[in-house]
């Protein structure tokens, strides 16, 4: 099976009768110039050219000649950060590229790997064949040499005809499928409300994720991509998969991402842990209580325990009807399994979509150099879009990957935030602030609709005040569809906040401080502190632990926060948040966030209005708190500076600029609120303003508490706000995940 240039004399006339070097060759060709037997088949697929097919010849000899497919290009300035194109300018090289579109149809019952754009179901695939020539070769002579020897990229045998410096490629809108693996602990940081909704309001959910427990999923994404085969040296073939711009205008559909667990049985191992978290007792104990209830042999003490459990689940009224209770319990067991699977698949889908929307055009998704035999084995897998199968083959063959952004997620790494770590979005590092913008177009047209994504990261670690702590604020704004002139209202927003402590042995005070942070962000309530502390101590056995508190606001909830930033009492609300965020101390006025709020909020409100110096703050605090019965003798401590006690005044001193950062934070929120119909350029200044409050852990804690209060005023309340507190014992790998049901 091959294709060739017909009417060679006519085609030759439209090329310059001059050397390839310096010639600007961009020639559109009529379909009659190509010859391919009608109905030519490749397995179950049929290919054909028709009157609407577009053909072309293009020449490349210098960087000014831009290849829209990205096959030919310049070597990157930093080879360690970016891969070179398949064919690189340099030396005495020039290329002629022959391209044409073909219609693809499949036999009935065969799953077509490509996606139809046209209403009639036709699928179009772009073929391209690159032939290398010396720059001083005459363009018409090069055309004559190539005309009868064009290679068809969808034919495996075409690989054998590749000369050194040549390439073949095909571009289609298709379904890429890859496999990803996550630790269950990472899965449980997203959409956990699907489980907490099974509990009555304000009930704590706590369950253990076992060491090494992972889950894998096949993730599918529909997009325009190119598969490129080139020959860098004799006996070698470089295989690359690139994300490319659609060649047909009018693609406006949302990016479609779909995930399905590769082994749904992996959910079974999690059901018992989650059920015990819902019950708050071992599963065997509950089953025993149920059996005794049905046999009418419960003791008074056992009846009290069972009633507490049933009330947690909202089953209290069924105690007298054991048949109905047993039915509901069995239904819950089944429902939990389905919810865990949906939760896991949602994590893969949302994480993959988040990453994929931020991949730039011409991003190399996959690149490897292999032997001819290996390339022949990979070819049919890549042609049919089976990316996961191709990667499994590469692994089995031991092929070295130059780059693989579609690789399996490393289960050893923490997939925090919105990220699956598909790309190179680093959420760590010291003193990092970056807003990255990625613009994707839906066609090659100059004024093509755009799909824009922003990723704003501000992260810190190892600060003097908290040497074992690191924190991250991950702000996202992305679009579901392509738009001609995108405005702020077209974006899907999200915010992820993280407070994490590295693994180490914690004193009782340090452990209480870690739990206190979880209470500040609503993952726990004050009343649960002692129960949580006991669970952590029992699980750790005195070994090192690491902790992390995570807070996520989805689009609806973040927009509630943005809208309520205009509330007249926003100033007072932030004062309350600052008070809650004060460090924990074992004194009555500092050992509960709610108490800190009642004691210190008036001071913070006055400070925001008057912007005291640290010394003035110390004097004012001592004077105002000395008669407060909750403060007592601690008022004397509050009146000092330099004692290392992190008093109200010392927090002001060690976290400078609190007043200006508050003004910037509110201004950034109001800017977004008032800019719904303005262009996406608004995000740059808004992120800069917001991120001022994420530079210190204290300000980040206060921001999280402030956002929670504003979110509670929205139509969704706190029900859609993700709040989790995770404690991990590295020595055993076990983790306990805590969260709360919220109305």
N, C-alpha and C positions, 0 to 999 in steps of 0.2 A: 504494500500500500504506500503510495507516495503522491506528492503533488508537484506540479511544475509550472513554469511560466510558459504560456502559449503566446502567440503573436509577438515573438521575441523582438522582431525588427521594430514594431510600433512602440513597444515598451522602451527599447533602447534609445529611441529618438528623444524621449523626455528626460534622459539623463545627460549630464554635461559630457562633452567629448574632451575630458580633461582629467588630470590626476585626482584621486580621491582626496588628497590633502587640500584643504581650503574650499572644497566644493560643498555647497549647501544643498544636500539631497533630501527633499521631502516631497515625495511623489505619491499622489493617490491614483490607484489603478482601477480600471473597470473589471468587473467579475470575469469578463471574457478572457482576461489575461491569465487566468488560472485554470488549471485542468485537474479535476479530481473525478473519477468515475462516480456517477450518481448512485446513491445508496451504498457507498462503500462502508463495510462493517468492520468493527473492532470488537470481537466478542459479541456481547448483547447490545452494544451501542452502534448506532448508525450515524454517519457524518455526511453532510452534503453542503456544497456551496449553492447559493441561489442568487437571484437578481439583486437581492438587497444586501448581499455580502460586501463588505468593504475591504479592499486590499491596499497595500501601500509598500513602498520601498523607502528606507531611510538610511542615511549615511552618517557615520560618526568617526571623527579623527582628532578632535580636540575637546577639552572640557566645555567649551561654549555650545557644543552639540549636546543637548539634554535629551536623554532617553527616558520617556515617560514611564517605562516599565522598570527602570532602575537596574537593568542588567549591565549596561555600560556606564561607567562613571569614574570619578576621581578617587584616588586612594585617600582614606580618611586622615585628618591631621593627627589624631590620636588613635593608633591602631589597637591600643589596649581597651579603648572605650567603645569603639565602633568597628564593625566588620567592613572590609572592602567589598565593593560590588564584585559580581562574578567575573566581569571583564573590566580591566583597569587601563585607563589612558596611560600612555608612556611609550617611548621608543618609536619604532617605525611602524606602528600598528594603526590600522583603520578597519572599520567594519561596515558591511552592508547588511541591513536587517530587512527581512522579507516577512510581512505579516498579512494575515487574512482571517476573517471570521468565518466560522462554519456553524451550521445548525446541528444540534445533537438531539437524537431521539433514542429511546430505550425500548427493548422488548417488553411486552406486557408482563407485569409481575417483577420486573427488575428494578430495584431502587436506584433511580438516577442520582448520581452524586452531585449534580449541579442543580441550581435553582433557577426556575423560569422567572424572567422579569416581565415578559410580554404577556398580555391577557390571553393570547392564543396558546400559551404553554410552550412556545418555542424557547429553547435554551441555546444561547450563543456562546461559543468558546473562541477566544483569540489565540491563534497560532503565531509563533514568531521563530524565525531561524536566523542566527547571526553567523556570518561568514567573515573570517579575518583575511585581510589582504595587506600588502605593503602600501604605505601611503602614496608612493609615486605611481601606483598602478592606475591605468586609465579606468574610469568608472564604467564605461560601456564594456570594456574587456572583462572587468570583474563580474559584471552582470551576465555576460555570455558564459563565463566559467561556472557561475553558480546556477544558472537557469535550469539545467537538466538534473541538478543534484540537490534539490531542496529536501530537507528532512522534516518529517512530521513529528512533532513533539509527543503525540499520544501513542506513538509506535515504539515499542521497546527496542526494536532493531536499529532505530535511528541513533541510539547511543553509540553503536559501533562505528558510525560514519562521522562522529565528531572529530575534527582535527584539533590540534593544540591551539588554544585561543578562540575556539568556536563555542557557540552555545545554542541551545534550543529552549524554548519556554512556552508555556501555555497559561492563559489567564481566564478565570471563570468566576462566576458568583457561585460559591459552593459551601458545603457544610464541612467544616474542619472538626474533627473529633480528637480529643486528647484525654489522658487519664491523669487525675490529680489525687493526692493523698493528704489527709489532714489528721492531726491528733484530735481525738474526741473533745479534749478540753478546749481546743480552739473553736470547734463547732459550737460548743455551748455558750460562746460569747455573743452569738447572734440569734435573734428571734426566740430568745428563751421565754418570752411571754406566752408563746404557744403552749408551754408547760405550766407556767405560773397561773394561767387562766383557769386551770383545773382546780385551783385552790380558792377558798373564800378570800375576800379582800384583806390585805395587810397581813398575809401569812408568809412565813419564811420557807423557802425551798432550799434544801441543802442535800447534795448527793456527791458520791465519790466517782471520779473517773479513774479507772485502773491504769497502772503503768503500762506504757507501750500500746495501749488500745488505739487503733487507727481506723479510719474509714476511707474508702476510695470511691471515686465516681468517674464515670465517663461524662465529659463536658463537651457539648456541641455548640458551635457558633457558626452562624451564617454570615459570610462576608465575601468581598472580592479579594482574591489572592492569586498569586502567580507561583508556579513551580518551575524552577530553572535548573537545567543540567548543563554544565560547562566542563571543558577539559583543560585544567591548569598545566598538566604535564602528561607525557605518554604513560598509559596504564593507570591514570587517575581520572576520576570524575568528581566534580564538586556538585553537591545537591543542595539547593536552597529553596526555602519557601518564604515568600514575601507577602506582606499586606500591601495592597495596591488600590489605586483610585478606580472606581467603577468607570467603564467606558461608555455606559449608557446613562443618559440623563433621566431624572425622574425617580430615582431610588429614594423614597422618603420613609420607608417602614422603619420601625424601631429595630435596634440591634437585637437579634433573637439569640438568646443563650438558654440552653436546656441542659440539665444535669440529671443523671440517673445513677444510683448506687450500683457499683459493679457486683457487690455481694450483699443483697438486702438482709442476708442472715446476720451480718455484722450488727444490725440493729438489735437483734435478740439479746446479745450480750449486754446491751445498755438498758434494756427494759427493766430488769430487776433493780439496778442501781437507781434509776429514776423513780420507780414505784416506791422504793424505800424512802427516797427523798420526799415524795408526796405524802407518804404515810407518817413519816418521822419515826418509824420503828422498823425493825427487821421484817421482811416479808413473811418469814415463817411464823413470827409472833402474831401478825395480823391474821394469817390464815387460821391459826389455832384459835384466836378469839372468835373469828367468824364461825368456825365449826362448833365451838361451845355455845355461841348465841343460838345457832340452829337447834342444838340439843338441849337448850335451856339449862345449861350447867355453868353459866358465868358467875363468878364471885362478885361481890360488890366492888372490890378494887379493880377487877378486870372490866367490869361494866363501865367504870369511870374512864379507864384507859381507852376503851373502844369508842365511847362517846366523843372523846376529844379527837380521835382520828376521824370519825364520821363527820364531825362538825368541820374539820379542816377541808374535807372533800365535798362538803355541802350535801352529805347523805344522811344528816341527823334525823330527818323525818321518816326515814326508811327503817329505823331500828326495829319497829314493831312488825314489819313485813319482811321477813327473812328471804322470801322468794324474790321479791322485787329488789332487795338489797344485793342478793347474789347475782341477779341479772345485771344490775348496774355496775357491780364490781368487775364482772367478766367483760362488760362493754368497755369499762375504763382501761383494763389491761390491753385490749385490742387497740383502743384509741391511742394509748400512749405509744405503742409501737409505730402506728401510722404517723403520729406527730413527730416522733424522733426522726423518722425517715424524711418527712417533709422539711424538718428543721435543717437536717444535714444537706439535703439537696439544695435548699434555699441558700445556705452558706456558700456552696460551690458556685451556684448561679450568680449570686450578687457579687461575690469576690472576683470571679472571672470577668464579669461584665465591667466592674470597676476598673480592673487592670486593662482590659482590652480597649476600652474607650480612650485610654491614654497612650496607646501605641501610635506613634506617628506614621504617616504615609511612608511607604518604602521600608518600614521596619522589617528586618530579617527575623522571621519567627524561628527558623531552623536552618542550620548549615552544617554540612559534614563533607569531608573528602574521603572517598572510598575507592575500591577497585572496580573494574568494569563488571565483574561478576556480581559484586554487591549492589552496584547501581542497577543492574538488570533485575535484581530481586526486589529492589525498592520501587522501581518505576511503576508497576501496576498498582501498588498500594497508594502511591502519591497521586497518580492519575485519577483514581477513584475517590480521593479525599479521605482515605483511611489513615489519618495522621497517627493515631494511636498504634495501629498495626505497624506502620513504618518505624515508629520509635522503638517498639518492642523488637523489631528485626534488627535495628541498629544496636540495641543493647545486647541482643543475643550474639551478634557478629563482632561485638567489641569495637564498633566504629567510634572514633574520637569525634565529639561534637565541638565544632568551633563556636557555635552559639545555639542555644535552644531556649527561647523564651516560653515555649509551650511544654517545658519539661514537667515532670512530676514534682509536686511541691515537696520540699524536704520536711519530713515529719518531725525532725528534730528541732526545727525552728518554730518560733512562736508567730503564727499568722495573725498578728494583731490588726486592729483597725478594719478598714474595708478591704484590706489587701489579701490576696492569695500568694503574694510574692512572685507573680508571673513575670513582671519586668524588673527594673532596677530601682524601684522606688524605695529608698532607704528611709526607714522610720526611726533610725537610731542616730548616733553621732552627737558630738558636743556642739551646742550653740548653733543649731541649724534652723534657718528660716528660708523657705523657698516656695514660690508660687509658680507652678509649671502650667503652661497653657498648650493644649494640643488642638489643632484645627484639622478636621477631616472633611474632605469634599466628596460629593456624591457623583461627580463626573469631571471630565477634563475641561469642561467649559469654563471660560474665564470668570463668569459670575455665578458659578455653580453654588447651590445651597450648601450650607456648612453644618457640621456637627462639632460643637466645641466642648472641651473638657478642661476643667481646672483641678489641680491637686495642690493644696496648700498645706505644707508640713512645717510645724515648729516643734523642735524636740531638743531636750537637754538631758545631760547625765553628769553625775559626779560633781554636783555643785558643792561649795564649801559648807553650806548650811545642812545639806542632806547628802553626805558622801556616798551612800549606797543606793541612791534613788535616781531614777530617770523618768522622764515624762514626755508625753507626745500629744500634740493637738493635730488632728488630721481633718482638714476641711476639704470637702469636695463639692463641685458643681459640675454636673454634666447633663447632656441633652439626650433624650430618648430618640429624637428624630432629626433629620436634616431640615434646616430652615433657611430661607432666602436671606432674611435679616434678623438674626437671633436677638431676643431681648431677655432680660433677667427672668421674666415670667416663664420662659421656655425651659428653664433649668431645673433639674432635680438636685436639691441640696442635701447635705448631710454633714454631721460633725461627730468626730470620735475623739474622746479624751481618755488618756491613760496615765495612771500613777502606779509605778512599779518599784519594788524594792528587790535588790539582788539577793541571792541566797546567802544567808548567814544565820548564826544562832542569835535569837532575839531574847533580850531580857523581858521581864514581865511588862515593864514600862514601854519598851519598843513594840511589843506585840499588841498592847492596848492602843498604841498610836496607830498601828496599821489597821486595826479593826475600826478605830474611830474614823479613819478616812473613808472606809466603806459606808459608815453611817452618814457622813457628810453628803455623800453622793446617792444616798437612798437605797443602796444595795442591801442594807440592814436597817433595823430600828434600834434605838437605845435599849429597849427592853430585852433584846436578844444578845446583848454583848457577852454576858457570862456563859450562855449556852454555846456561843460561837467560840469563845476562848477555850472552853473545855474540849470541844471537838478538835480544835487545832492542836492543843497540847497532846491529846490522845493519839492523834494521827502522826505527829512529828516525833514523839518519843524523845524529845530533847535534841533532835537532829536539826541541821540547818533547814530553813524554809525560805521560800521566795513568795512574795505576794504581789498581786496586781488588782487594781480597781479600775473598771472600765465603764464608761458612760457613752452611749450612742443616741443621737437624735436623728430620726429619719426626716424626710422632706416635710411631711405635714407638721411634725412637732417643732422642727427648727423654724419653720415659717410662723408657727404660733409664737415662738420666742421672739422672732424679729418683729412681729406685729405688736406684742405687748411691751416691747422696749419703749414704746411711746407712752405707756401708762404714766399718769402723773406721779405715782409713788415708786417709780423705778429706782429713784435715788435711795429711798428707804429700803427697798428690796435688796439692793446691792450691799447696803450697810448690814443687813441681816446675814447676807452670804459671807461677808468678811468676818463677822463675828463667829459664825459656825466654823469657818475655816481656820480659826486660831488653833495652835498646837494643843494637843491633849496634855493635861497635867493632873496628877492625883489629888486635886483639891476640889471642893464642891463647886466652885465657879468655873472650873475648866475641864471637868471630866465627862461632860455630856454636851454634844452640839446644841441641843435645844436650850440648855441652861446658858451656854456661852452666848447664844443669840439674845436671850432676855437680858443678860447682864451687860454685854458689850456693844450691842447694836446702837444704842443712843450715842456712845462714844464715837463709833465709826461714822455715824451720820454727821456728827458735829465736825469730825476731822475732815470728811469730804467737803464740807462747806467752808472750813477755815484753813485747811492745809497746814496744820501745826508742824513745828519742828519736833524732832524726837524728844528733846528736853521738855518742851511745852506739853507734849502728849503724856509724858511721864507724870508731870505735876498735875495735870488735869485729871488723869486716871486716878491717881492717889486721892485727890480731893473728892471726886465724884463717887468712888467706890467704897470709901472708908465706912460708910454707914449701911452698906448693903450686907444683910446677914449671910448671904451666900459667899461673900468675898472675905469678910473678916480680916484676919491678920495678913492675908495675901495682898491687901491694898497697899501695905508697906512695900512689898516686893514690886508691885506694879509701879511704884513711884521711883524705882531705881533704873539706872542704865548701866550696862557693862557687867552685869552679874551673870550673864549667860543663861538667864532663865526664859528667854523668848517671851518677855512680857509684851503687852499691847504696844508700848513705846519701842521696844527693840524690834518687833515685827515691822513697824514703820521704818525704823532705821535700816534694817537689813533688806527691806523690799522697797527701795526708793521709787518715787514717781507714781505711787498708788493713785493719787488724785488725777494726774494727767492720763494715766492708763484707763481709769474708769471713764473719763470723758471720751477718750478714743474708742473704747469698747462700745459705749452707747452710740457714739456718732457713726461707727461702722454699721451697727445694727439698723439705725435709722436710715442710713444711706441705702441699704438694701431694701428696706421697707418702702422708701419713697421712689425707688428706681425700677419698679416692675416693668415699665415699658421703655426703659433705656437699654442701650447696648451692653454687651458683656464686658466692656472695658471697666465697668463699675467694680467688678470683682477685685481688680488689682488694688485699688485704694482701700476698699472695704477689708480685704484680708490684711493689709498692712496695719490698719487701725485695730482690727480684732486681735491680731497676733501679739500686740503689745502686752496684752493681759495673760499671755501664755509663756512669758519669759522666765518666771519664777514659779516654783511649785505652789507657793502660797497663793499667788494670784490665779493659777490654774484651778486650784481647789475652790477658790471663791467663785470663779467663773462658772464652774460646774454646778455649784449650789445655787447660784443666781439663775442660771438657765433652767434648773429644775423648778424653781418657784414660778418663773414665767410660763414654763410648759404646762404646769398644773392649772393655769388659768385658761388654757385653750380648750377647744371642743373635744380633744382626745385625752385630756388630763395627762396622767403619767402612765397610762396603760400601754402606750407604744414606746416608752422610753426604756432602752436597754440599760440595765444596771447590774453588773456582776462583780463579785469579789471572789477571786480564785487564790487558793493557797496550795502550793506545790512543795512536796518533800523530795528534793533531787535524789537523795539516797535510795528512795524506793520508787520514784517516778510517779507516785500517786498524787492526785489532786482532788481537792474538795471545792466544788463550785457552789456559791451562795447567791441567792437572788430573792426578790420579794414580788408577791402579787400586789398589784396596785390598781385602784379603780380609775 
